[in-house]
Amino acid sequence: MGIAVAVGANSVTSMLGWVVGACAASFALQAVVITSAISTKRREVRTRGLAMRRIVRPKPNPN
C-alpha cells in the first residue's frame, strides 16, 4: 500500500489510478448483477415453460 501511495504521489497518476479502480469495481459489480439477472430469468423461463406444459397437457377423457 505504501508503495502505491509513493508511486501515486503524482496527482495525475493517482487520479488516473483512482478512476481505473472505480471503473474496474463498477464493471465487476455490473457483471455480477447481469449474471444474477440472467440466471434468474432462465429459472423464470424454465418454471413458466413447465407451468405451460402442465396447462396445455389435455386431461384424460373420463368416458
N, C-alpha and C positions, 0 to 999 in steps of 0.2 A: 504493500500500500504506500509506503514511504517513497519507494522508487517512482511509482506512478505519479505521486504528488510532485516529486522533484522534476520528472520529465514534463509534467503538465504545468510547470511554473509559468511558461509562456501562456498568456491569457487566451490567445487564438487557439493554441493546441488543446488547452484544457476545455475550451468551449466546444471545439470540434469533437473531442472525446466524449464530452457530456451528451452532445446531440446524437452521436453514433450510438452511445449506450442507450439513450432514451428510445431511439428508433428500433434498436435490436429488441429491447424489452417490449415495446408495443407490438412488434411483429410476432414475437413469441406468444404474447397474450392473444393476439388475433388468431394465430394458428390454432391455439388451444380451443378458443371459442368456436371457430369454424369446424374443427374436428368433432367437438362435442355436439354441435348443431347437426352435422351430417349424420352422426351415429344415431341421434335422437330421431331424426327424420326417417332414417332407414327402418328403425324399430317401429315407428308410427305406420309406415307404409306396409310393413310385414303384418302388423296386427290388423290393419284395415283390410288387407287382402284376405286374411283368414276369416274375418267377420263377413266379408262379402261372399266368400265361398260358402260359408255356413248358411247365409240367407238364400243364395242362389240355388243351392242343392235342393232338388224337389223332395217334398215329403213323400214317404212311402204311401201308396194308394191303399186306403182301408178296405175297399171292396175288390 
